[in-house]
Amino acid sequence: APIIRVFCATSPEKNTDDGNVWSKMIIGYQEVADYASKKGIAVGLQNHPSTGDEMLSIRRETNRKNFVFIMDTGQWVGSPGASPRGETDTDVDFYHFMEQTVPYAMYIRTKFYKIESGREEWLDYERIIGILKNIKYNGCISIVYEGQKEDRVEQIRLAANYLRQLLENH
């Protein structure tokens, strides 16, 4: 099925408007999902950056069958792809967020930042592939290169080879 991608606001606890943005967001997602359902389209919520609890809460509150999850491996609270870029918050287990949400994922966006060595240095893809295999994920996996190297084609080739190797050997 075709899918469109949407992003979210922060949780009501983090908002300063007493949840007004959150409730409007949920109503908006319900309206979009209802319209998309008539057209045979899924609405995919992408974490950017969020926590697992936030994603699950949005999914539960939206409560539409065609409202699915797009997991972005590099855009969790505490991950090196979220701000500040390149830094990991060691107090946050963003891999746990992946474990929480991947059962609802229709699509995985694998982020690569530093792959020159042939192995991603910012994210633990051995662990991520293990998370996917634990639930027998059998959906789409894309590669998104967000590094700074000039030869992006070569970096994507390295990322694809690395993912293939992990998927075959894990």
CNS distance restraints for C-alpha pairs under 8 A (distance, minus, plus):
assign (resid   1 and name CA) (resid  40 and name CA) 6.69 0.50 0.50
assign (resid   1 and name CA) (resid  41 and name CA) 6.03 0.50 0.50
assign (resid   1 and name CA) (resid  42 and name CA) 6.73 0.50 0.50
assign (resid   2 and name CA) (resid  40 and name CA) 7.34 0.50 0.50
assign (resid   2 and name CA) (resid  41 and name CA) 5.09 0.50 0.50
assign (resid   2 and name CA) (resid  42 and name CA) 6.21 0.50 0.50
assign (resid   3 and name CA) (resid  41 and name CA) 5.52 0.50 0.50
assign (resid   3 and name CA) (resid  42 and name CA) 4.58 0.50 0.50
assign (resid   3 and name CA) (resid  43 and name CA) 5.63 0.50 0.50
assign (resid   3 and name CA) (resid  44 and name CA) 6.32 0.50 0.50
assign (resid   4 and name CA) (resid  41 and name CA) 7.36 0.50 0.50
assign (resid   4 and name CA) (resid  42 and name CA) 6.44 0.50 0.50
assign (resid   4 and name CA) (resid  43 and name CA) 5.09 0.50 0.50
assign (resid   4 and name CA) (resid  44 and name CA) 5.81 0.50 0.50
assign (resid   5 and name CA) (resid  43 and name CA) 6.10 0.50 0.50
assign (resid   5 and name CA) (resid  44 and name CA) 4.74 0.50 0.50
assign (resid   5 and name CA) (resid  45 and name CA) 5.95 0.50 0.50
assign (resid   5 and name CA) (resid  46 and name CA) 6.64 0.50 0.50
assign (resid   5 and name CA) (resid  70 and name CA) 7.64 0.50 0.50
assign (resid   6 and name CA) (resid  43 and name CA) 7.10 0.50 0.50
assign (resid   6 and name CA) (resid  44 and name CA) 6.04 0.50 0.50
assign (resid   6 and name CA) (resid  45 and name CA) 4.99 0.50 0.50
assign (resid   6 and name CA) (resid  46 and name CA) 6.15 0.50 0.50
assign (resid   7 and name CA) (resid  45 and name CA) 5.77 0.50 0.50
assign (resid   7 and name CA) (resid  46 and name CA) 5.47 0.50 0.50
assign (resid   7 and name CA) (resid  47 and name CA) 6.76 0.50 0.50
assign (resid   7 and name CA) (resid  48 and name CA) 6.64 0.50 0.50
assign (resid   8 and name CA) (resid  25 and name CA) 7.39 0.50 0.50
assign (resid   8 and name CA) (resid  45 and name CA) 7.42 0.50 0.50
assign (resid   8 and name CA) (resid  46 and name CA) 7.68 0.50 0.50
assign (resid   8 and name CA) (resid  47 and name CA) 7.44 0.50 0.50
assign (resid   8 and name CA) (resid  48 and name CA) 7.47 0.50 0.50
assign (resid   9 and name CA) (resid  21 and name CA) 7.29 0.50 0.50
assign (resid   9 and name CA) (resid  22 and name CA) 6.65 0.50 0.50
assign (resid   9 and name CA) (resid  25 and name CA) 7.37 0.50 0.50
assign (resid  10 and name CA) (resid  14 and name CA) 6.09 0.50 0.50
assign (resid  10 and name CA) (resid  15 and name CA) 6.51 0.50 0.50
assign (resid  10 and name CA) (resid  22 and name CA) 7.51 0.50 0.50
assign (resid  10 and name CA) (resid  50 and name CA) 7.27 0.50 0.50
assign (resid  10 and name CA) (resid  54 and name CA) 7.71 0.50 0.50
assign (resid  11 and name CA) (resid  15 and name CA) 6.48 0.50 0.50
assign (resid  11 and name CA) (resid  19 and name CA) 7.82 0.50 0.50
assign (resid  11 and name CA) (resid  22 and name CA) 6.78 0.50 0.50
assign (resid  11 and name CA) (resid  54 and name CA) 6.20 0.50 0.50
assign (resid  12 and name CA) (resid  16 and name CA) 7.88 0.50 0.50
assign (resid  12 and name CA) (resid  18 and name CA) 6.62 0.50 0.50
assign (resid  12 and name CA) (resid  19 and name CA) 4.56 0.50 0.50
assign (resid  12 and name CA) (resid  21 and name CA) 7.88 0.50 0.50
assign (resid  12 and name CA) (resid  22 and name CA) 6.01 0.50 0.50
assign (resid  13 and name CA) (resid  18 and name CA) 7.92 0.50 0.50
assign (resid  13 and name CA) (resid  19 and name CA) 7.54 0.50 0.50
assign (resid  15 and name CA) (resid  19 and name CA) 6.36 0.50 0.50
assign (resid  15 and name CA) (resid  21 and name CA) 7.68 0.50 0.50
assign (resid  17 and name CA) (resid  21 and name CA) 6.96 0.50 0.50
assign (resid  19 and name CA) (resid  23 and name CA) 6.17 0.50 0.50
assign (resid  20 and name CA) (resid  24 and name CA) 6.24 0.50 0.50
assign (resid  21 and name CA) (resid  25 and name CA) 6.02 0.50 0.50
assign (resid  22 and name CA) (resid  26 and name CA) 6.33 0.50 0.50
assign (resid  23 and name CA) (resid  27 and name CA) 6.31 0.50 0.50
assign (resid  24 and name CA) (resid  28 and name CA) 6.05 0.50 0.50
assign (resid  25 and name CA) (resid  29 and name CA) 6.16 0.50 0.50
assign (resid  26 and name CA) (resid  30 and name CA) 6.21 0.50 0.50
assign (resid  26 and name CA) (resid  58 and name CA) 6.96 0.50 0.50
assign (resid  26 and name CA) (resid  61 and name CA) 6.76 0.50 0.50
assign (resid  26 and name CA) (resid  62 and name CA) 5.61 0.50 0.50
assign (resid  27 and name CA) (resid  31 and name CA) 6.27 0.50 0.50
assign (resid  27 and name CA) (resid  62 and name CA) 7.42 0.50 0.50
assign (resid  28 and name CA) (resid  32 and name CA) 6.16 0.50 0.50
assign (resid  29 and name CA) (resid  33 and name CA) 5.89 0.50 0.50
assign (resid  29 and name CA) (resid  62 and name CA) 6.43 0.50 0.50
assign (resid  30 and name CA) (resid  34 and name CA) 6.00 0.50 0.50
assign (resid  30 and name CA) (resid  62 and name CA) 5.61 0.50 0.50
assign (resid  30 and name CA) (resid  63 and name CA) 7.62 0.50 0.50
assign (resid  30 and name CA) (resid  64 and name CA) 6.95 0.50 0.50
assign (resid  31 and name CA) (resid  35 and name CA) 6.27 0.50 0.50
assign (resid  32 and name CA) (resid  36 and name CA) 5.99 0.50 0.50
assign (resid  32 and name CA) (resid  43 and name CA) 7.65 0.50 0.50
assign (resid  33 and name CA) (resid  37 and name CA) 5.86 0.50 0.50
assign (resid  33 and name CA) (resid  42 and name CA) 7.23 0.50 0.50
assign (resid  33 and name CA) (resid  43 and name CA) 6.00 0.50 0.50
assign (resid  33 and name CA) (resid  64 and name CA) 6.71 0.50 0.50
assign (resid  33 and name CA) (resid  66 and name CA) 6.45 0.50 0.50
assign (resid  33 and name CA) (resid  67 and name CA) 6.18 0.50 0.50
assign (resid  34 and name CA) (resid  38 and name CA) 6.77 0.50 0.50
assign (resid  34 and name CA) (resid  64 and name CA) 7.66 0.50 0.50
assign (resid  35 and name CA) (resid  39 and name CA) 7.01 0.50 0.50
assign (resid  36 and name CA) (resid  40 and name CA) 6.26 0.50 0.50
assign (resid  36 and name CA) (resid  41 and name CA) 4.91 0.50 0.50
assign (resid  36 and name CA) (resid  42 and name CA) 6.53 0.50 0.50
assign (resid  36 and name CA) (resid  43 and name CA) 7.13 0.50 0.50
assign (resid  36 and name CA) (resid  66 and name CA) 7.97 0.50 0.50
assign (resid  37 and name CA) (resid  41 and name CA) 5.55 0.50 0.50
assign (resid  37 and name CA) (resid  42 and name CA) 6.81 0.50 0.50
assign (resid  37 and name CA) (resid  66 and name CA) 6.38 0.50 0.50
assign (resid  41 and name CA) (resid  66 and name CA) 7.20 0.50 0.50
assign (resid  42 and name CA) (resid  66 and name CA) 4.69 0.50 0.50
assign (resid  42 and name CA) (resid  67 and name CA) 6.01 0.50 0.50
assign (resid  42 and name CA) (resid  68 and name CA) 6.73 0.50 0.50
assign (resid  43 and name CA) (resid  66 and name CA) 6.09 0.50 0.50
assign (resid  43 and name CA) (resid  67 and name CA) 4.86 0.50 0.50
assign (resid  43 and name CA) (resid  68 and name CA) 5.99 0.50 0.50
assign (resid  44 and name CA) (resid  67 and name CA) 5.99 0.50 0.50
assign (resid  44 and name CA) (resid  68 and name CA) 4.75 0.50 0.50
assign (resid  44 and name CA) (resid  69 and name CA) 4.96 0.50 0.50
assign (resid  44 and name CA) (resid  70 and name CA) 5.46 0.50 0.50
assign (resid  44 and name CA) (resid 106 and name CA) 7.76 0.50 0.50
assign (resid  45 and name CA) (resid  55 and name CA) 7.95 0.50 0.50
assign (resid  45 and name CA) (resid  67 and name CA) 7.29 0.50 0.50
assign (resid  45 and name CA) (resid  68 and name CA) 6.22 0.50 0.50
assign (resid  45 and name CA) (resid  69 and name CA) 4.84 0.50 0.50
assign (resid  45 and name CA) (resid  70 and name CA) 5.58 0.50 0.50
assign (resid  46 and name CA) (resid  69 and name CA) 6.15 0.50 0.50
assign (resid  46 and name CA) (resid  70 and name CA) 4.64 0.50 0.50
assign (resid  46 and name CA) (resid  71 and name CA) 5.90 0.50 0.50
assign (resid  46 and name CA) (resid  72 and name CA) 6.54 0.50 0.50
assign (resid  47 and name CA) (resid  51 and name CA) 7.61 0.50 0.50
assign (resid  47 and name CA) (resid  55 and name CA) 6.91 0.50 0.50
assign (resid  47 and name CA) (resid  70 and name CA) 7.18 0.50 0.50
assign (resid  47 and name CA) (resid  71 and name CA) 6.35 0.50 0.50
assign (resid  47 and name CA) (resid  72 and name CA) 6.17 0.50 0.50
assign (resid  47 and name CA) (resid  75 and name CA) 6.28 0.50 0.50
assign (resid  47 and name CA) (resid  76 and name CA) 6.55 0.50 0.50
assign (resid  48 and name CA) (resid  72 and name CA) 7.41 0.50 0.50
assign (resid  48 and name CA) (resid  75 and name CA) 4.99 0.50 0.50
assign (resid  48 and name CA) (resid  76 and name CA) 6.41 0.50 0.50
assign (resid  48 and name CA) (resid  82 and name CA) 7.84 0.50 0.50
assign (resid  49 and name CA) (resid  75 and name CA) 4.71 0.50 0.50
assign (resid  49 and name CA) (resid  76 and name CA) 4.53 0.50 0.50
assign (resid  49 and name CA) (resid  77 and name CA) 5.29 0.50 0.50
assign (resid  49 and name CA) (resid  82 and name CA) 6.20 0.50 0.50
assign (resid  50 and name CA) (resid  54 and name CA) 6.35 0.50 0.50
assign (resid  50 and name CA) (resid  55 and name CA) 6.97 0.50 0.50
assign (resid  50 and name CA) (resid  75 and name CA) 7.25 0.50 0.50
assign (resid  50 and name CA) (resid  76 and name CA) 5.14 0.50 0.50
assign (resid  50 and name CA) (resid  77 and name CA) 5.28 0.50 0.50
assign (resid  51 and name CA) (resid  55 and name CA) 6.45 0.50 0.50
assign (resid  51 and name CA) (resid  76 and name CA) 6.11 0.50 0.50
assign (resid  51 and name CA) (resid  77 and name CA) 5.85 0.50 0.50
assign (resid  51 and name CA) (resid  94 and name CA) 7.44 0.50 0.50
assign (resid  51 and name CA) (resid  97 and name CA) 5.98 0.50 0.50
assign (resid  52 and name CA) (resid  56 and name CA) 6.17 0.50 0.50
assign (resid  52 and name CA) (resid  96 and name CA) 7.56 0.50 0.50
assign (resid  52 and name CA) (resid  97 and name CA) 4.16 0.50 0.50
assign (resid  52 and name CA) (resid  98 and name CA) 6.89 0.50 0.50
assign (resid  52 and name CA) (resid 100 and name CA) 5.86 0.50 0.50
assign (resid  52 and name CA) (resid 101 and name CA) 6.10 0.50 0.50
assign (resid  53 and name CA) (resid  57 and name CA) 6.00 0.50 0.50
assign (resid  53 and name CA) (resid  97 and name CA) 7.51 0.50 0.50
assign (resid  53 and name CA) (resid 100 and name CA) 7.86 0.50 0.50
assign (resid  54 and name CA) (resid  58 and name CA) 6.19 0.50 0.50
assign (resid  55 and name CA) (resid  59 and name CA) 6.19 0.50 0.50
assign (resid  55 and name CA) (resid 101 and name CA) 7.26 0.50 0.50
assign (resid  56 and name CA) (resid  60 and name CA) 6.04 0.50 0.50
assign (resid  56 and name CA) (resid 100 and name CA) 7.98 0.50 0.50
assign (resid  56 and name CA) (resid 101 and name CA) 6.86 0.50 0.50
assign (resid  57 and name CA) (resid  61 and name CA) 6.00 0.50 0.50
assign (resid  58 and name CA) (resid  62 and name CA) 5.89 0.50 0.50
assign (resid  59 and name CA) (resid  63 and name CA) 6.13 0.50 0.50
assign (resid  59 and name CA) (resid  64 and name CA) 7.96 0.50 0.50
assign (resid  59 and name CA) (resid  67 and name CA) 7.05 0.50 0.50
assign (resid  59 and name CA) (resid  68 and name CA) 7.47 0.50 0.50
assign (resid  62 and name CA) (resid  67 and name CA) 7.46 0.50 0.50
assign (resid  63 and name CA) (resid  67 and name CA) 7.39 0.50 0.50
assign (resid  68 and name CA) (resid 104 and name CA) 6.45 0.50 0.50
assign (resid  68 and name CA) (resid 105 and name CA) 6.45 0.50 0.50
assign (resid  68 and name CA) (resid 106 and name CA) 6.37 0.50 0.50
assign (resid  69 and name CA) (resid 101 and name CA) 7.68 0.50 0.50
assign (resid  69 and name CA) (resid 102 and name CA) 7.93 0.50 0.50
assign (resid  69 and name CA) (resid 104 and name CA) 5.74 0.50 0.50
assign (resid  69 and name CA) (resid 105 and name CA) 4.53 0.50 0.50
assign (resid  69 and name CA) (resid 106 and name CA) 5.92 0.50 0.50
assign (resid  69 and name CA) (resid 107 and name CA) 7.10 0.50 0.50
assign (resid  70 and name CA) (resid 105 and name CA) 5.48 0.50 0.50
assign (resid  70 and name CA) (resid 106 and name CA) 6.05 0.50 0.50
assign (resid  70 and name CA) (resid 107 and name CA) 4.91 0.50 0.50
assign (resid  70 and name CA) (resid 108 and name CA) 5.80 0.50 0.50
assign (resid  70 and name CA) (resid 109 and name CA) 7.23 0.50 0.50
assign (resid  71 and name CA) (resid  98 and name CA) 7.48 0.50 0.50
assign (resid  71 and name CA) (resid 101 and name CA) 7.65 0.50 0.50
assign (resid  71 and name CA) (resid 102 and name CA) 6.87 0.50 0.50
assign (resid  71 and name CA) (resid 105 and name CA) 6.13 0.50 0.50
assign (resid  71 and name CA) (resid 107 and name CA) 6.38 0.50 0.50
assign (resid  71 and name CA) (resid 108 and name CA) 4.84 0.50 0.50
assign (resid  71 and name CA) (resid 109 and name CA) 6.03 0.50 0.50
assign (resid  72 and name CA) (resid  76 and name CA) 7.68 0.50 0.50
assign (resid  72 and name CA) (resid 108 and name CA) 6.07 0.50 0.50
assign (resid  72 and name CA) (resid 109 and name CA) 4.67 0.50 0.50
assign (resid  72 and name CA) (resid 110 and name CA) 6.19 0.50 0.50
assign (resid  72 and name CA) (resid 111 and name CA) 6.97 0.50 0.50
assign (resid  73 and name CA) (resid  98 and name CA) 7.53 0.50 0.50
assign (resid  73 and name CA) (resid 108 and name CA) 7.45 0.50 0.50
assign (resid  73 and name CA) (resid 109 and name CA) 6.28 0.50 0.50
assign (resid  73 and name CA) (resid 110 and name CA) 5.33 0.50 0.50
assign (resid  73 and name CA) (resid 111 and name CA) 5.84 0.50 0.50
assign (resid  74 and name CA) (resid  79 and name CA) 6.18 0.50 0.50
assign (resid  74 and name CA) (resid  80 and name CA) 6.80 0.50 0.50
assign (resid  74 and name CA) (resid  81 and name CA) 4.84 0.50 0.50
assign (resid  74 and name CA) (resid  82 and name CA) 7.03 0.50 0.50
assign (resid  74 and name CA) (resid 110 and name CA) 7.15 0.50 0.50
assign (resid  74 and name CA) (resid 111 and name CA) 5.30 0.50 0.50
assign (resid  74 and name CA) (resid 112 and name CA) 7.78 0.50 0.50
assign (resid  74 and name CA) (resid 123 and name CA) 7.46 0.50 0.50
assign (resid  75 and name CA) (resid  79 and name CA) 6.36 0.50 0.50
assign (resid  75 and name CA) (resid  80 and name CA) 7.86 0.50 0.50
assign (resid  75 and name CA) (resid  81 and name CA) 5.43 0.50 0.50
assign (resid  75 and name CA) (resid  82 and name CA) 5.29 0.50 0.50
assign (resid  76 and name CA) (resid  81 and name CA) 7.58 0.50 0.50
assign (resid  76 and name CA) (resid  82 and name CA) 6.41 0.50 0.50
assign (resid  76 and name CA) (resid  94 and name CA) 5.96 0.50 0.50
assign (resid  76 and name CA) (resid  97 and name CA) 7.57 0.50 0.50
assign (resid  77 and name CA) (resid  82 and name CA) 6.41 0.50 0.50
assign (resid  77 and name CA) (resid  92 and name CA) 7.41 0.50 0.50
assign (resid  77 and name CA) (resid  94 and name CA) 6.63 0.50 0.50
assign (resid  78 and name CA) (resid  82 and name CA) 6.80 0.50 0.50
assign (resid  78 and name CA) (resid  88 and name CA) 5.53 0.50 0.50
assign (resid  78 and name CA) (resid  89 and name CA) 4.55 0.50 0.50
assign (resid  78 and name CA) (resid  90 and name CA) 7.33 0.50 0.50
assign (resid  78 and name CA) (resid  91 and name CA) 7.74 0.50 0.50
assign (resid  78 and name CA) (resid  92 and name CA) 5.42 0.50 0.50
assign (resid  78 and name CA) (resid  93 and name CA) 7.31 0.50 0.50
assign (resid  78 and name CA) (resid  94 and name CA) 6.16 0.50 0.50
assign (resid  79 and name CA) (resid  87 and name CA) 7.12 0.50 0.50
assign (resid  79 and name CA) (resid  88 and name CA) 5.11 0.50 0.50
assign (resid  79 and name CA) (resid  89 and name CA) 6.66 0.50 0.50
assign (resid  79 and name CA) (resid  94 and name CA) 6.22 0.50 0.50
assign (resid  80 and name CA) (resid  84 and name CA) 7.22 0.50 0.50
assign (resid  80 and name CA) (resid  85 and name CA) 5.46 0.50 0.50
assign (resid  80 and name CA) (resid  86 and name CA) 4.46 0.50 0.50
assign (resid  80 and name CA) (resid  87 and name CA) 4.65 0.50 0.50
assign (resid  80 and name CA) (resid  88 and name CA) 4.76 0.50 0.50
assign (resid  80 and name CA) (resid  89 and name CA) 7.86 0.50 0.50
assign (resid  80 and name CA) (resid 122 and name CA) 6.42 0.50 0.50
assign (resid  80 and name CA) (resid 123 and name CA) 7.61 0.50 0.50
assign (resid  81 and name CA) (resid  85 and name CA) 5.33 0.50 0.50
assign (resid  81 and name CA) (resid  86 and name CA) 6.19 0.50 0.50
assign (resid  81 and name CA) (resid  87 and name CA) 7.78 0.50 0.50
assign (resid  81 and name CA) (resid 113 and name CA) 7.91 0.50 0.50
assign (resid  82 and name CA) (resid  86 and name CA) 7.85 0.50 0.50
assign (resid  83 and name CA) (resid  87 and name CA) 7.52 0.50 0.50
assign (resid  86 and name CA) (resid 122 and name CA) 7.25 0.50 0.50
assign (resid  93 and name CA) (resid  97 and name CA) 7.13 0.50 0.50
assign (resid  94 and name CA) (resid  98 and name CA) 6.70 0.50 0.50
assign (resid  95 and name CA) (resid  99 and name CA) 6.43 0.50 0.50
assign (resid  95 and name CA) (resid 128 and name CA) 7.35 0.50 0.50
assign (resid  96 and name CA) (resid 100 and name CA) 6.19 0.50 0.50
assign (resid  97 and name CA) (resid 101 and name CA) 6.30 0.50 0.50
assign (resid  98 and name CA) (resid 102 and name CA) 5.63 0.50 0.50
assign (resid  98 and name CA) (resid 128 and name CA) 7.92 0.50 0.50
assign (resid  98 and name CA) (resid 131 and name CA) 7.49 0.50 0.50
assign (resid  99 and name CA) (resid 103 and name CA) 7.71 0.50 0.50
assign (resid  99 and name CA) (resid 131 and name CA) 6.18 0.50 0.50
assign (resid 101 and name CA) (resid 105 and name CA) 6.76 0.50 0.50
assign (resid 102 and name CA) (resid 131 and name CA) 7.91 0.50 0.50
assign (resid 102 and name CA) (resid 132 and name CA) 7.16 0.50 0.50
assign (resid 102 and name CA) (resid 135 and name CA) 7.85 0.50 0.50
assign (resid 103 and name CA) (resid 135 and name CA) 6.58 0.50 0.50
assign (resid 103 and name CA) (resid 137 and name CA) 7.73 0.50 0.50
assign (resid 106 and name CA) (resid 139 and name CA) 6.00 0.50 0.50
assign (resid 106 and name CA) (resid 140 and name CA) 7.08 0.50 0.50
assign (resid 107 and name CA) (resid 139 and name CA) 6.00 0.50 0.50
assign (resid 107 and name CA) (resid 140 and name CA) 5.03 0.50 0.50
assign (resid 107 and name CA) (resid 141 and name CA) 6.11 0.50 0.50
assign (resid 107 and name CA) (resid 142 and name CA) 7.93 0.50 0.50
assign (resid 108 and name CA) (resid 139 and name CA) 7.65 0.50 0.50
assign (resid 108 and name CA) (resid 140 and name CA) 6.20 0.50 0.50
assign (resid 108 and name CA) (resid 141 and name CA) 4.72 0.50 0.50
assign (resid 108 and name CA) (resid 142 and name CA) 6.26 0.50 0.50
assign (resid 109 and name CA) (resid 141 and name CA) 5.97 0.50 0.50
assign (resid 109 and name CA) (resid 142 and name CA) 4.99 0.50 0.50
assign (resid 109 and name CA) (resid 143 and name CA) 5.98 0.50 0.50
assign (resid 109 and name CA) (resid 144 and name CA) 6.58 0.50 0.50
assign (resid 110 and name CA) (resid 141 and name CA) 6.87 0.50 0.50
assign (resid 110 and name CA) (resid 142 and name CA) 5.93 0.50 0.50
assign (resid 110 and name CA) (resid 143 and name CA) 4.98 0.50 0.50
assign (resid 110 and name CA) (resid 144 and name CA) 5.99 0.50 0.50
assign (resid 111 and name CA) (resid 143 and name CA) 6.15 0.50 0.50
assign (resid 111 and name CA) (resid 144 and name CA) 4.88 0.50 0.50
assign (resid 111 and name CA) (resid 145 and name CA) 5.98 0.50 0.50
assign (resid 111 and name CA) (resid 146 and name CA) 6.94 0.50 0.50
assign (resid 112 and name CA) (resid 120 and name CA) 6.37 0.50 0.50
assign (resid 112 and name CA) (resid 122 and name CA) 7.83 0.50 0.50
assign (resid 112 and name CA) (resid 123 and name CA) 7.82 0.50 0.50
assign (resid 112 and name CA) (resid 143 and name CA) 7.33 0.50 0.50
assign (resid 112 and name CA) (resid 144 and name CA) 6.16 0.50 0.50
assign (resid 112 and name CA) (resid 145 and name CA) 4.85 0.50 0.50
assign (resid 112 and name CA) (resid 146 and name CA) 5.99 0.50 0.50
assign (resid 112 and name CA) (resid 147 and name CA) 6.73 0.50 0.50
assign (resid 112 and name CA) (resid 159 and name CA) 7.00 0.50 0.50
assign (resid 113 and name CA) (resid 120 and name CA) 7.02 0.50 0.50
assign (resid 113 and name CA) (resid 121 and name CA) 7.62 0.50 0.50
assign (resid 113 and name CA) (resid 122 and name CA) 6.69 0.50 0.50
assign (resid 113 and name CA) (resid 145 and name CA) 6.13 0.50 0.50
assign (resid 113 and name CA) (resid 146 and name CA) 5.10 0.50 0.50
assign (resid 113 and name CA) (resid 147 and name CA) 4.13 0.50 0.50
assign (resid 113 and name CA) (resid 148 and name CA) 7.64 0.50 0.50
assign (resid 114 and name CA) (resid 119 and name CA) 7.89 0.50 0.50
assign (resid 114 and name CA) (resid 120 and name CA) 5.49 0.50 0.50
assign (resid 114 and name CA) (resid 121 and name CA) 5.51 0.50 0.50
assign (resid 114 and name CA) (resid 122 and name CA) 6.50 0.50 0.50
assign (resid 114 and name CA) (resid 147 and name CA) 5.91 0.50 0.50
assign (resid 115 and name CA) (resid 119 and name CA) 5.20 0.50 0.50
assign (resid 115 and name CA) (resid 120 and name CA) 4.47 0.50 0.50
assign (resid 115 and name CA) (resid 121 and name CA) 6.44 0.50 0.50
assign (resid 115 and name CA) (resid 155 and name CA) 6.42 0.50 0.50
assign (resid 115 and name CA) (resid 158 and name CA) 6.71 0.50 0.50
assign (resid 115 and name CA) (resid 159 and name CA) 6.53 0.50 0.50
assign (resid 116 and name CA) (resid 120 and name CA) 7.84 0.50 0.50
assign (resid 116 and name CA) (resid 155 and name CA) 6.63 0.50 0.50
assign (resid 116 and name CA) (resid 158 and name CA) 7.39 0.50 0.50
assign (resid 118 and name CA) (resid 158 and name CA) 5.43 0.50 0.50
assign (resid 118 and name CA) (resid 159 and name CA) 6.97 0.50 0.50
assign (resid 118 and name CA) (resid 161 and name CA) 7.93 0.50 0.50
assign (resid 118 and name CA) (resid 162 and name CA) 6.41 0.50 0.50
assign (resid 119 and name CA) (resid 158 and name CA) 7.83 0.50 0.50
assign (resid 119 and name CA) (resid 159 and name CA) 7.44 0.50 0.50
assign (resid 119 and name CA) (resid 162 and name CA) 6.30 0.50 0.50
assign (resid 120 and name CA) (resid 124 and name CA) 7.29 0.50 0.50
assign (resid 120 and name CA) (resid 125 and name CA) 7.23 0.50 0.50
assign (resid 120 and name CA) (resid 159 and name CA) 7.49 0.50 0.50
assign (resid 124 and name CA) (resid 128 and name CA) 6.36 0.50 0.50
assign (resid 125 and name CA) (resid 129 and name CA) 5.82 0.50 0.50
assign (resid 125 and name CA) (resid 163 and name CA) 7.92 0.50 0.50
assign (resid 125 and name CA) (resid 166 and name CA) 7.86 0.50 0.50
assign (resid 126 and name CA) (resid 130 and name CA) 6.22 0.50 0.50
assign (resid 126 and name CA) (resid 166 and name CA) 6.66 0.50 0.50
assign (resid 126 and name CA) (resid 170 and name CA) 7.61 0.50 0.50
assign (resid 127 and name CA) (resid 131 and name CA) 6.29 0.50 0.50
assign (resid 128 and name CA) (resid 132 and name CA) 6.39 0.50 0.50
assign (resid 129 and name CA) (resid 133 and name CA) 6.06 0.50 0.50
assign (resid 129 and name CA) (resid 166 and name CA) 7.02 0.50 0.50
assign (resid 129 and name CA) (resid 167 and name CA) 6.85 0.50 0.50
assign (resid 129 and name CA) (resid 170 and name CA) 7.37 0.50 0.50
assign (resid 130 and name CA) (resid 134 and name CA) 5.97 0.50 0.50
assign (resid 130 and name CA) (resid 170 and name CA) 7.04 0.50 0.50
assign (resid 131 and name CA) (resid 135 and name CA) 6.92 0.50 0.50
assign (resid 132 and name CA) (resid 136 and name CA) 6.23 0.50 0.50
assign (resid 132 and name CA) (resid 137 and name CA) 5.24 0.50 0.50
assign (resid 133 and name CA) (resid 137 and name CA) 5.96 0.50 0.50
assign (resid 143 and name CA) (resid 156 and name CA) 7.22 0.50 0.50
assign (resid 143 and name CA) (resid 159 and name CA) 7.37 0.50 0.50
assign (resid 143 and name CA) (resid 160 and name CA) 7.32 0.50 0.50
assign (resid 144 and name CA) (resid 156 and name CA) 7.83 0.50 0.50
assign (resid 145 and name CA) (resid 152 and name CA) 7.34 0.50 0.50
assign (resid 145 and name CA) (resid 155 and name CA) 7.27 0.50 0.50
assign (resid 145 and name CA) (resid 156 and name CA) 6.39 0.50 0.50
assign (resid 149 and name CA) (resid 155 and name CA) 7.59 0.50 0.50
assign (resid 151 and name CA) (resid 155 and name CA) 6.46 0.50 0.50
assign (resid 152 and name CA) (resid 156 and name CA) 6.13 0.50 0.50
assign (resid 153 and name CA) (resid 157 and name CA) 6.18 0.50 0.50
assign (resid 154 and name CA) (resid 158 and name CA) 6.20 0.50 0.50
assign (resid 155 and name CA) (resid 159 and name CA) 6.21 0.50 0.50
assign (resid 156 and name CA) (resid 160 and name CA) 6.07 0.50 0.50
assign (resid 157 and name CA) (resid 161 and name CA) 6.17 0.50 0.50
assign (resid 158 and name CA) (resid 162 and name CA) 6.10 0.50 0.50
assign (resid 159 and name CA) (resid 163 and name CA) 6.15 0.50 0.50
assign (resid 160 and name CA) (resid 164 and name CA) 6.11 0.50 0.50
assign (resid 161 and name CA) (resid 165 and name CA) 6.14 0.50 0.50
assign (resid 162 and name CA) (resid 166 and name CA) 6.27 0.50 0.50
assign (resid 163 and name CA) (resid 167 and name CA) 6.04 0.50 0.50
assign (resid 164 and name CA) (resid 168 and name CA) 6.08 0.50 0.50
assign (resid 165 and name CA) (resid 169 and name CA) 6.06 0.50 0.50
assign (resid 166 and name CA) (resid 170 and name CA) 5.51 0.50 0.50
